Amino acid sequence: MTIQNQGHEHEHEFEPQYGLPERLPSDERILWQGAPDTKALAVSAFHMRKLAIYFSLLTLVCAWPALESGAGPWAVLAAIKWIVPLAVVAMGSVWLLALMTAKTTVYTLTNKRVVMRLGIVLTVTFNLPLKRMNAADVRDIPGGFGDISLALTGEDRIAWVHLWPSVRPWRINKTEPTLRAVPEARAVAVLLRDAWSQATGLTAVAVAPVEAGRDAPAFQVSPT
């Protein structure tokens, strides 16, 4: 199964191969390429829905004295005249950040590694060999999207700030690179599991979904 994302081919025309810092060797092939979905990324990584609730409550608090006193519409508008523009600017900025992140991010899965091309202003590429992974967790996002977090072996660490937002939340000391808000995350996880097994010669273990919370692992790839 090969899933290709062809949405941003012309934005990095200098690349030897789309989403990759160099052309793949003859014994390596692309199994899947994808990018975050803007809406799913805005909600899950940038917490846009929570931000909307916050500004809605703040607007209500500002308008409440005028509403409670029975003042007219103009008085209510005067009470919220500063918060509404602030909310529009904040929400628009968050959406623009999510949009630019989605447009400049490319995730690539090959039969040997995961490649992450990240960065809005300064582009960086991380090559993560499958043999250096010992687990991969999937977190479902409404709409058929999901995050796939990769637990790496060894002592090497990638700084959290260098990966953000393509990093698992709250894993600061031992960062886990994460494919954020990707479509058909479960199908991509299966591709990753099979590629990992072939690359390492070890057996992958699938873990049933856990209902306790969204951060609980829904799928793991680990040696047995």
C-alpha positions as CSV (number, residue, x, y, z in Angstrom):
1,M,0.0,0.0,0.0
2,T,1.4,3.4,-1.0
3,I,-0.1,6.7,0.1
4,Q,1.2,9.7,-1.6
5,N,0.7,13.4,-0.7
6,Q,1.1,15.6,-3.8
7,G,0.0,18.9,-2.2
8,H,3.1,20.9,-2.0
9,E,5.4,19.9,-4.8
10,H,6.3,23.4,-6.0
11,E,7.3,24.9,-2.6
12,H,10.7,23.2,-2.3
13,E,11.8,22.9,-6.0
14,F,15.5,22.9,-4.8
15,E,15.1,19.5,-3.2
16,P,16.8,16.6,-5.1
17,Q,13.6,14.6,-4.3
18,Y,10.4,16.0,-2.9
19,G,10.6,16.0,0.9
20,L,14.1,14.5,1.0
21,P,17.5,16.1,1.4
22,E,19.0,13.8,-1.3
23,R,17.8,11.2,-3.8
24,L,17.2,7.7,-2.3
25,P,19.7,5.0,-3.0
26,S,18.7,2.2,-5.3
27,D,17.8,-0.2,-2.5
28,E,15.5,2.3,-0.7
29,R,11.9,3.2,-1.8
30,I,9.2,5.5,-0.6
31,L,6.3,3.7,1.1
32,W,4.3,6.8,2.0
33,Q,4.5,10.6,2.0
34,G,2.2,12.9,3.8
35,A,1.8,16.2,5.6
36,P,-0.3,17.5,8.5
37,D,-3.9,18.5,7.8
38,T,-4.3,22.2,8.5
39,K,-7.6,22.0,10.5
40,A,-6.6,18.9,12.4
41,L,-3.2,20.5,13.3
42,A,-4.8,23.7,14.4
43,V,-7.1,21.9,16.7
44,S,-4.8,19.3,18.1
45,A,-1.4,21.0,18.2
46,F,-2.3,24.7,18.5
47,H,-5.4,24.2,20.5
48,M,-7.5,26.5,18.4
49,R,-10.8,25.1,19.7
50,K,-9.8,25.8,23.3
51,L,-8.6,29.3,22.3
52,A,-12.1,29.9,20.7
53,I,-13.8,28.8,23.9
54,Y,-11.5,31.1,26.0
55,F,-12.2,34.2,23.9
56,S,-16.0,33.4,23.9
57,L,-16.0,33.3,27.7
58,L,-13.9,36.4,27.9
59,T,-16.3,38.2,25.5
60,L,-19.2,37.1,27.6
61,V,-17.5,38.3,30.8
62,C,-16.9,41.7,29.2
63,A,-20.5,42.0,27.9
64,W,-22.2,40.7,31.0
65,P,-22.4,43.9,33.0
66,A,-24.1,45.7,30.1
67,L,-26.4,42.8,29.5
68,E,-27.3,42.5,33.2
69,S,-28.2,46.1,33.4
70,G,-30.4,46.0,30.4
71,A,-28.3,48.4,28.4
72,G,-28.9,48.7,24.7
73,P,-26.9,47.0,21.9
74,W,-24.5,49.9,21.5
75,A,-23.5,49.6,25.2
76,V,-22.9,45.9,24.7
77,L,-20.8,46.6,21.6
78,A,-18.8,49.2,23.5
79,A,-18.1,46.7,26.3
80,I,-16.6,44.2,23.9
81,K,-15.0,46.6,21.4
82,W,-11.5,45.7,22.4
83,I,-11.8,41.9,23.0
84,V,-13.4,41.0,19.6
85,P,-10.5,42.4,17.4
86,L,-8.0,40.8,19.8
87,A,-9.8,37.4,19.4
88,V,-9.9,37.8,15.6
89,V,-6.2,38.6,15.4
90,A,-5.3,35.7,17.8
91,M,-7.4,33.1,16.0
92,G,-6.2,34.3,12.6
93,S,-2.6,34.1,13.7
94,V,-3.0,30.6,15.1
95,W,-4.7,29.4,11.9
96,L,-2.0,31.0,9.7
97,L,0.7,29.3,11.8
98,A,-1.1,25.9,11.4
99,L,-1.5,26.6,7.6
100,M,2.2,27.5,7.1
101,T,3.3,24.5,9.2
102,A,1.2,22.1,7.2
103,K,2.5,23.6,3.9
104,T,6.2,23.3,4.8
105,T,6.1,20.0,6.6
106,V,6.6,16.7,4.8
107,Y,6.8,13.3,6.4
108,T,8.3,10.4,4.4
109,L,8.3,6.7,5.3
110,T,10.7,4.5,3.3
111,N,11.6,0.8,3.8
112,K,14.6,2.0,5.9
113,R,13.7,5.2,7.7
114,V,11.3,8.0,8.5
115,V,12.3,11.4,7.1
116,M,10.8,14.6,8.6
117,R,11.2,17.9,6.7
118,L,10.3,20.7,9.0
119,G,10.5,24.5,9.3
120,I,8.6,27.5,8.1
121,V,11.6,29.9,7.8
122,L,14.6,27.6,8.3
123,T,14.1,24.2,6.8
124,V,15.6,21.2,8.7
125,T,15.5,17.5,7.9
126,F,15.6,14.7,10.4
127,N,16.5,11.1,9.2
128,L,15.2,8.5,11.7
129,P,16.3,5.0,10.8
130,L,13.7,2.3,11.5
131,K,16.4,0.3,13.3
132,R,16.8,3.1,15.8
133,M,13.1,2.9,16.8
134,N,11.6,0.6,19.5
135,A,8.0,1.9,19.6
136,A,5.4,3.9,17.8
137,D,2.2,5.1,19.3
138,V,-0.9,6.3,17.5
139,R,-3.3,8.9,18.9
140,D,-6.6,9.3,17.1
141,I,-7.9,12.8,16.1
142,P,-11.5,13.2,15.1
143,G,-12.1,13.2,11.4
144,G,-9.9,10.2,10.6
145,F,-6.6,11.9,11.4
146,G,-4.0,11.0,14.0
147,D,-0.6,11.5,15.5
148,I,2.1,8.8,15.2
149,S,4.9,9.2,17.9
150,L,8.2,7.5,17.4
151,A,10.2,6.3,20.5
152,L,13.9,6.2,19.6
153,T,16.6,4.0,21.0
154,G,20.1,5.0,22.0
155,E,21.4,8.1,23.8
156,D,21.0,10.6,21.0
157,R,18.3,13.2,21.6
158,I,16.7,15.8,19.3
159,A,15.8,19.1,21.1
160,W,12.1,19.5,21.6
161,V,12.2,23.0,20.2
162,H,13.8,21.8,17.0
163,L,10.9,19.3,16.4
164,W,7.9,21.4,17.5
165,P,5.1,21.0,16.7
166,S,6.2,17.6,15.2
167,V,6.9,16.2,18.6
168,R,4.9,14.3,21.3
169,P,3.6,16.8,23.9
170,W,5.1,16.7,27.4
171,R,8.0,14.4,26.4
172,I,10.8,17.0,27.1
173,N,13.7,15.0,28.3
174,K,13.2,12.0,26.0
175,T,11.6,13.6,23.0
176,E,9.5,11.5,20.6
177,P,9.4,12.8,17.0
178,T,5.7,12.8,15.9
179,L,3.9,12.7,12.6
180,R,1.2,15.2,13.5
181,A,-2.4,15.3,12.2
182,V,-1.8,12.9,9.3
183,P,-4.7,11.5,7.3
184,E,-5.5,7.8,7.7
185,A,-3.0,7.5,10.6
186,R,-4.0,3.9,11.3
187,A,-3.1,2.8,7.7
188,V,0.2,4.7,8.0
189,A,0.9,3.0,11.3
190,V,0.4,-0.4,9.6
191,L,2.9,0.5,6.9
192,L,5.3,1.7,9.6
193,R,4.9,-1.6,11.6
194,D,5.5,-3.7,8.5
195,A,8.5,-1.7,7.4
196,W,10.0,-1.8,10.9
197,S,9.6,-5.6,11.1
198,Q,11.3,-6.0,7.7
199,A,14.1,-3.6,8.5
200,T,14.9,-5.1,11.9
201,G,13.9,-8.7,11.4
202,L,11.9,-8.5,14.7
203,T,8.2,-9.1,15.4
204,A,6.0,-6.1,15.8
205,V,3.3,-6.1,18.5
206,A,0.0,-4.4,18.0
207,V,-1.7,-3.1,21.1
208,A,-5.5,-2.8,21.3
209,P,-6.9,0.7,21.7
210,V,-7.1,2.0,25.2
211,E,-10.3,3.9,26.2
212,A,-8.8,5.5,29.3
213,G,-7.6,8.6,27.5
214,R,-6.5,10.1,24.2
215,D,-2.9,10.0,25.1
216,A,-2.9,6.2,25.8
217,P,-1.1,4.2,23.1
218,A,-3.5,2.9,20.5
219,F,-0.8,1.0,18.6
220,Q,2.8,0.0,19.4
221,V,5.7,-1.3,17.4
222,S,8.1,-3.0,19.7
223,P,10.6,-6.0,19.7
224,T,9.6,-9.3,21.2
